[in-house]
Amino acid sequence: MSSTTRILVLLVAAIGFLFDTYELLMFPVIGTDSIADLLYHKPFLALSGPEKGVISKWIGNLLWIAALCGGVFGLLGGWMIDRFGRKRIMALAILIYSVSPVAAAFSTELWQLVLFRCTTFIGVCVELVAAVTWLAELFPDKRTREKAIAWTLATASLGGILVTEVYSTIVEHVHNHPEGFAFLPIPVAAWRYTLLTGLVPGAMILLLLPFVPESTVWKEKKLAGTLKRPSVGALFSPSLLRTTVVTTILSACGYAAAFGALQLTPSQIVQGVPDLKALDAEAKAATAAKAPNAAELQKEAGAAFKARRGNIQRWQEIGGLSGRILLAILVTLVPSRTLLRMFLAPGIVLLPLTYYEIVKMDYTLFAVAIFFCGLLTVAQFSYLSEFLPKVFPVHLRGTGGSFATNVGGRMIGTMAALLNTRILAPMFTESIPDLPLRIAAAAAIIGGTVYFIAFIASFFLPDPDREQA
């Protein structure tokens, strides 16, 4: 590759990874507002306890439903990556995840939001595997490839920071200009406007794709007629069984920590921090007493919640970005399996401590703890993305990477959101009165458990130095 082509390849990969996360983390930011609007036509904090419980369950349901769809179709997409080419399927996936949020912005009923959230997830699930496989095969030198994948994946965490800032800016604009954007044919709502921004990445990347090449190794094998047909069954052959099982377990654990704890923090758990609880209690007391300032207090509590939700998302995403950068620095310096354990071992203690105890303390301390939870969890995603192309042969790189990421992570791991909100959190009803703290307690159990499982599984990882041809 020429230096110009190399720069374009890295640019396309970086933009793609950034907006993968942007689209993925849009829902934790807008979830409560969108569901409250579509179900009850009211702001979230204006709802009663039972109504908030319904929304909490829908948050868990939708996170899992979308991830399940992404996992099923992502597995099909992985097979298509091996069968039809990395670049072609990557372009299709980008188109799907760019158009879907725009369609979701026009939702008038909840099922429409659910549908287009699912198609967004499908596009992201396919694009991530396609882009990593494509990038890995364009850089044959091991050290260069490791750096290219790790550093471009670091931009993924910028997507979470960007969507948080975009949403905060839109919320402020709508607050100052209640008429919204008059030229847009949709109701005035910050969550709808945020969804519309999902069109940006598709336009940017699709303009650049014609100028970058297809995977060299895949194309050469395809033209020579030596490329074997991909098969999910081949992943369970004696030579690949251990690789498939262990990477799938690791992916499931990483996504379980993210969906069962981190992604519920902005939308659900942050409401339980002491100062927000005090403001909410004061607003409810004033409303019950029909005090003259009740409406003002309710508005103040709502504004404080939105500000804290954006702030904790920011801490979490900066932590994730730091984790990806740290991994990119260490990936060529530390042995592969040791590197993974460096991120797993502290999490066994940190996640239970954060979600069971620190959440009840000073908010700044909680935010710092979330920073480190994000760092440890998100670094694992970069690790697996860089690791998977090394341990599957060319004709199974899309299929194998997709199976581990989508079946393990998206289909199994993301069930932790449902496990938290529908099964574990209700078990604390008698001992913990507040719903946000019940969800936090469930997050503590899930986080500590999956980190421990992943730590044990890391000892069974195959040797990454024996790369598959």
N, C-alpha and C positions, 0 to 999 in steps of 0.2 A: 504493500500500500504506500502511496505517496503521503507526505506529511499533511497535505491538505485533506486528503481522504481520511486519514487517521483522526484528524481534529474533528471532522464532520461526524465520524462514527462515534467518537466519545461524546460529542455534543448531543446527538440523537439519543444515545443511551442515557445520558444524564437528564435530559428533558423528560424522557419517557419514565424513568424511575421517580423523578420528582412528582410528576403528575399522576403516577400510579397511586402514590400516597395521598396526594391532594384529593383525588376522587374517593379514595377509600376512607379517609378520615373526615370527609365532609359530613357524613351522617352523625357521628358522635357530637359534632358541633351544632347541627340543626335539628337533631332527632326529636327532642322534647317539644320544641316549638312547632315543628311540622305536624307531628301526630296530634298534639293538642288542638291545633288549628283545624285539621281535617276531621277530627272526631267530635270536638266540642265547640269549635269556632270561638275559642277563648285563649288568652295567654296561659302558659303552663301554671304560673304561680297564682292565677285567679281560680284555679280548680280546687275542689275539695279533696280530702284524703283518699276516698275510694276511687275517684277519677284519676288521681295521681298514680294509684296502684295499677290501674288499667294501663296507663301510659308506660309505667315501668315494665310491665309484662310485655307490652308491644315492642319496647326497645330491645329486650332480650330476644323476643321472637324474630324480629326483623333482622337483627344482627346474624342470627343463626340461619334463617331462611335464605337470606342473600348469600351467605357464605356456602350453604349447601348447594345452591344453584351454581355458584362459582366453581365449587369443587367438582360437581358432575360434568359440567360443560368444559371446565378447565382441563379435566382429564382427556376429554375428546379433543380439545385444542392442542394438548401435548402430543397426541397421536398425529394430528394434522401438521404440527410443526416438523415432525420427522418425515412425514409423507410428502408434504407439498412445499416445504422450505421455511426457513426461519423468518426471513424478511417479509414474505408475502402474508403470513399469518399474523405477524406483528402489526402490520399495517391495518389488517382487518380488525384486530382487537382494539387498536387505538381509535378507529372510527366508531366502534360500538360504545366504548366507554366515554367518548366525547359527546355523542348525540344523546345518550340515555339520560344524563342529568338535566339536560335542557328539556326533554320531554317530561321529566319528573316535576319540573318547575310549574308546569301547567296542570298538575294534578288537582282534581276537585273531590276525589274520594281516596280513602286510604289504600285501597287495593291497587290504584294506579301508582302511588308512591312506591308500594312494595314491588310491583312489577318492574318499574324502571330502576329501582335500587338493585334488583337482582341482575338485570342486564348490564348495569354498570359494573357490578362485581365480576360478572363473567368476563367482560373485556379486560379488567385489571388482572384477573387470574391467568388468562392466556398470555397477555402482553408481557408480564414479568418473566415467565419461563422462556418465552420466545426471545426476549431481549438478552437475557443472561446467556442462553445457549448461543445465540448469534454473536455476541460480544466475545465469548470464550473461544470461539472457533476462528475469529478474525485475528487473534493474537496468539500464535503458536508458541512463542517463548513463555515458559512457565512464570518467571518472575514478572515479566511485562504484563501477562494476562492477569495475574493476581492483583497487581496494582491497578490495572484498568477497571476490573470488576469492582474491587473494594472501594476505589475513590469515586467512581460514577454512582455506585449504590449509596454512597454517603449523601448524595444530593436528594435521596428519597426522603430523608427526614426534613429537608427544607419544605417539602410538600405539606407536611403537617403544620409547620410554622406559618407557611404562606396562607393556608386555608383559614387558620385561626385569625391571622391579621386581616384577611379579606372580609371575613364574617364580622369582626369587630368594627371595621370601617363602615360596612354596610349598615350594621345596627345603629351606629352613631348617625349616619346619614338619614336613615328612616326616622330616628328620634327627632332630629333637627328639621327634617322636611317630611312631615306626615303624608304629603301628597305623593311621595315616592318618585319614581321615574315615569312621567306621564306617557312617554312614547312606547312603554312596554305594555302589551295587552294581557297583563296578568294582575291579580289583586296585589296591593301593596303589602309586602311581607319580606323581612330580611332573609328568611330561609329560602324563599323562592328566588330572590335575586342572587343568592350565593350559588344555588344550583345552576343558574344560567352561565356562571363563569366556567363551568365544566367544558364548554365548547372550545376554550382557548387552546388547550394542549393539542387537540386534534389538528387544528389549523396550523400550529407551529411545526409539529413533527411530520405531518403528511406533506408539507412543502419541502422538507429536507430529504425525505426517504428516497426520491429518485436519484439523488446524488451519492448514495452510499451503496456498497456492493452486498451481494448475498454472501452467506458463509462460504468460504473457499473450500473447506474440506467436504462439506455436504454437497456442494455443487459438483466438485470433481468426482466424487463417488457416484453421484446421480448420473452424470454424463457417461461415466465409464461402465455403468451397469453393475457396479459392485456394492451398491447401497442395499443392505438388507431391508426387508419390510418391517416396520415397527409392529410390536405386539405387546399388549399388557401382560399376557401370559409369560413372555420371555423374562420379565422382571423377577419371576419366581423360579427361574432355573437355578440349579445348584450353585452356579458361579456368581449369581447376583442376589440370591435370596437374603443373605445377611445384610448386604448393602441396602436393599429395598426396605426391609423391616426396620433396621436401626434408623435410617434417615427419615422414615415415615414417623417413627415414634418421636424423634427429636423435633420434627416440624410440628407435630400435634401438640407437644408440650409448649413450644414457643408461642403458638397461636392461642393455646388455652390461657397462658399468662396474659397475653394481650387482650383477648376478648372477655375473659372471665374476671379481669381486674382493671387493666389500664384503660381500655376503651369505655368502661362504665364509670370511670372517675369523673370526667367532665359532666356527663349527662345525669348521673345519679348520685355518686358518692360525695361530691363536693358540697352538696346541699347540707350534709351533716356536720360540717366544720362549725365550731362553737359560735363564731360571730354571726354567721348566716342563720343558724338556728335561732339565735336571740332576736335578730331582725324579723324573721318570719313569725316568731311567737308574738312579738310586739304588734305586728300588723294584724294578725288573727285576733288578738285580744281587742284591739281598737275596732275592728270590724264587728266583732260580737257585741261590743258595748255601744255600737253605732256612734262612735266618736266622730267629731267633725273632721279630724285629720286622718281618718281611716284610709281614704283613697290615696292620700299622699304617702302614707306609710307603706301601703301595698305597692305603690309604684316604686318607692325607694328600695323595698326588699327585692322587687323584680329586677331593678337595675343592678343591684349589688350581686344578685345571683348570676346574671349574664356576664358581669365583669369578672367574677371569680371563675366562672366556667371557662371563659377565654383565657384567663391567666393560668389556670392549672393545666389547660391544654398546651399552653406555651411552654411551661416548665417541662412537661412530659416530652414534648417534641424536641426541645433543645437537648434534653437528656438523650433522646434517641439519636439525634445528630452527633452528639459527642461520642456515643457508643460506636456508631459507624466509622467515625474518624479514627477513634482509638483502634478499632479493628484493622482499618486500612494501614495504620502505622505499624501494627504488630504482625500483620499477616505474613510478611517475608522474614520476620525475625524470630518468631516463636513456633515451635512444632505444632502442627495443626490441631491435634487432639488436646494438647496442653492448653492451647489458646482458647478453645471452647470452654474448658473447665474453669478458666480464669473468670469467665462471665457467669457460669452456672453456680459455683460454690457460694459466693456472697448472697445470691438471690434466695437460697434456701432459708436464710435468716431474715433478709431485708424485707421481702414481700409480706410475710406474716406480721412482722413488727410494724410495718408501715400501715397496713390496712386494719389491724386490730387495735393498735395502741396510739400511734403517732397521729392518726386522723382525728383523735379526740383532743389533741394538744394545740399549741400555737400554729396558726395557718402557715407561717413562713417555714417552720420546721417540717410540716407536712409537704409543702411544695418542694423543698430540697430533697426529701425522701422520694417523692415522685420522680424528680429529676434522675436519681440514681436507679430507680425501678425501670424507667424508660431506657436508660443507658444499657443496663444489663440485658433487657429483653430484646430491644431492637438490634443490638449487636449480633445476636444469634441469627437473625434473619439474613444479615449480610454474610455471616459465616456460612450458612447452608447454601445460599445462592452461589457463593464462590466455590464451595466444596462439591456440589452435585455434578457439574459437568465433568469433573475429574474422575468420577467413579462409575460412570455409565458410558458404554460405547456410542459411537456417533449415531447409529441408527436408532438408539434408544434414549438419547439425551433429553429430547423433549418429553417423551413418554415417561421416563424415569423421574426426571425433575418435576414433572407435573403430578405424578402419582404421590411423591413425597410431600410436595407443597400443597396440592389441592385435596387429595384424599386424606392425608395425614393432618395437614394444617387447616384447610378451609372446611372440610366436612366433619372431621372428628374434633380437632382442637377448638373450633369456634362454638362447638356445643357447650363450652364452658359458660358462655353468656346465658344460655337457657338454664344450665345447671345452677348458676348463681341466682338468677331472678325468680325462677319458678320452683326450684327444689330446695337449695340450701338456705337462701335468705328467709323464706317463710318458717324454717325450723327455729329461727331465733326470735319469733314473734313475742313470746312471753318474756324472754330475758332482755331483749333490746327493743324498746318502744319505737324508736325512730327507724323508718324504712331505709334511709341512706346508710345508717350505721349497720343495719342488718345486711345490706348488700356488701358493705365494706368487710364485715366479718366473714361472709362467704368468700369474698375475694382473697382474704388472708389464707383461708384453707386451700383454695384452688392454687394460688400462687406458690405457697410452700410445697405443696404436693407435687406439682408438675416440675418444679425446679429440681426436686430430689430425684424424680423418675428420670429426667433428662441427664442428670449428673451420672447416674448409674449406667444409662444407655450409652454415654460417651465412651465408656471403656470397651464397648463392642464395635466401635466404628471401624470400617475397613481401612487399610493403609492407603492414604490419598496419594502417596508417591508413585504407586503403580497405576498410572493413568491408563484408561481404556482406549483402544484405538477404534 
